[in-house]
């Protein structure tokens, strides 16, 4: 499950679709159908936030993501995003573990968590080495 980077959508929302797959994604040997959304059924209570993180390498960013998911929140670094054209989004897309790498350095990370908890998790993560964060803000 990803953290939406666009305004108006939230991590963990429940949507209604017509049951007709319009695409397929295969990641690390697992295949899932992609559907077109008809309407939003249940809004998520988790706000979407954005912060800039600085990390020595990809494993540091992976540790941040894991810390959010361990609390049933979400985190998605910009380096894991893949933009698809409309034509490709309706087809089959295969990703393997090497095809969706995160990277170290400075990047934006989208977070799905209450702001207080997000700050606590970011602070705990930053205390773990050559890591820092700044600019936590509500996406909308």
C-alpha positions as CSV (number, residue, x, y, z in Angstrom):
1,X,0.0,0.0,0.0
2,X,1.4,3.4,-0.9
3,X,1.2,6.9,0.6
4,X,-0.5,9.2,-2.0
5,X,1.7,12.2,-2.9
6,X,-1.3,14.1,-4.2
7,X,-3.7,16.4,-2.4
8,X,-7.1,14.9,-1.5
9,X,-6.1,11.3,-1.1
10,X,-4.9,9.5,2.1
11,X,-3.1,6.3,3.0
12,X,-5.5,3.4,3.8
13,X,-8.7,4.8,2.2
14,X,-11.4,2.4,1.1
15,X,-12.6,2.9,-2.4
16,X,-15.4,1.2,-4.5
17,X,-14.5,-0.2,-8.0
18,X,-16.6,-2.2,-10.5
19,X,-14.5,-5.4,-10.2
20,X,-13.1,-5.2,-13.7
21,X,-9.3,-5.1,-13.6
22,X,-7.7,-2.5,-15.9
23,X,-4.1,-3.5,-15.2
24,X,-1.8,-5.8,-13.3
25,X,1.3,-5.2,-11.1
26,X,3.7,-7.9,-10.3
27,X,6.2,-7.2,-7.6
28,X,8.7,-9.6,-6.2
29,X,6.7,-12.6,-7.6
30,X,3.3,-11.5,-6.4
31,X,0.7,-10.3,-8.8
32,X,-2.2,-7.9,-8.0
33,X,-5.0,-6.5,-10.1
34,X,-5.4,-2.8,-10.7
35,X,-8.9,-1.3,-10.7
36,X,-10.4,2.1,-11.6
37,X,-11.9,3.9,-8.6
38,X,-15.6,4.6,-8.9
39,X,-16.0,6.5,-5.5
40,X,-14.5,6.9,-2.1
41,X,-16.2,4.7,0.4
42,X,-14.3,5.5,3.6
43,X,-11.8,8.3,4.3
44,X,-8.7,7.4,6.2
45,X,-8.1,9.2,9.5
46,X,-4.4,9.5,8.8
47,X,-3.2,12.8,7.3
48,X,-0.5,12.8,4.6
49,X,2.6,14.7,5.6
50,X,5.8,15.4,3.8
51,X,9.4,15.8,5.1
52,X,12.9,16.0,3.7
53,X,15.2,13.4,5.0
54,X,19.0,13.0,4.7
55,X,20.5,9.6,5.1
56,X,23.9,8.1,4.5
57,X,22.5,5.2,2.4
58,X,19.4,3.4,1.2
59,X,19.3,1.1,4.3
60,X,18.8,4.2,6.4
61,X,15.8,5.2,4.4
62,X,14.4,1.6,4.5
63,X,14.8,1.7,8.3
64,X,12.6,4.9,8.4
65,X,9.9,3.3,6.2
66,X,9.9,0.2,8.4
67,X,9.5,2.2,11.6
68,X,6.4,3.8,10.2
69,X,4.9,0.5,9.0
70,X,5.7,-1.1,12.3
71,X,3.2,1.4,13.9
72,X,0.5,0.7,11.2
73,X,1.4,4.0,9.5
74,X,2.9,4.6,6.1
75,X,6.0,6.1,4.6
76,X,7.1,6.3,1.0
77,X,10.3,7.9,-0.2
78,X,10.4,9.8,-3.5
79,X,13.0,7.4,-4.8
80,X,10.5,4.5,-4.7
81,X,7.9,6.4,-6.9
82,X,7.3,5.2,-10.5
83,X,5.4,7.4,-12.9
84,X,3.4,5.5,-15.6
85,X,1.7,6.9,-18.6
86,X,-2.0,6.1,-19.0
87,X,-1.4,3.4,-21.6
88,X,1.2,1.6,-19.4
89,X,-1.0,2.0,-16.3
90,X,-3.7,-0.1,-17.9
91,X,-1.3,-2.9,-18.8
92,X,0.9,-5.3,-16.9
93,X,3.9,-3.9,-15.1
94,X,6.5,-6.1,-13.5
95,X,8.8,-4.9,-10.8
96,X,11.4,-6.9,-9.0
97,X,13.2,-6.1,-5.8
98,X,16.0,-4.4,-7.8
99,X,13.5,-2.4,-9.8
100,X,12.2,-0.4,-6.9
101,X,15.3,0.8,-5.0
102,X,15.4,3.5,-2.5
103,X,18.5,5.6,-2.3
104,X,20.4,7.5,0.3
105,X,21.1,11.3,0.3
106,X,18.5,13.9,0.5
107,X,14.9,13.3,-0.6
108,X,11.3,13.9,0.1
109,X,9.4,11.2,2.0
110,X,5.6,11.1,2.2
111,X,4.3,10.0,5.6
112,X,0.9,8.8,6.7
113,X,0.6,9.4,10.5
114,X,-0.6,11.9,13.0
115,X,1.9,14.8,13.2
116,X,2.9,14.1,16.8
117,X,3.7,10.5,16.1
118,X,5.4,11.3,12.8
119,X,7.8,13.7,14.6
120,X,8.5,11.1,17.3
121,X,9.3,8.4,14.7
122,X,11.5,10.9,12.7
123,X,13.4,11.9,15.8
124,X,14.0,8.3,16.9
125,X,15.1,7.5,13.4
126,X,17.5,10.5,13.2
127,X,19.1,9.5,16.5
128,X,20.3,6.3,14.8
129,X,23.3,7.6,13.0
130,X,24.1,10.0,10.1
131,X,20.5,10.8,9.6
132,X,18.4,14.0,9.8
133,X,15.1,15.4,8.7
134,X,13.5,18.8,8.2
135,X,10.4,20.6,6.9
136,X,7.6,18.4,8.1
137,X,4.4,19.8,6.6
138,X,0.8,18.7,5.9
139,X,0.2,17.8,2.2
140,X,-3.5,18.6,2.3
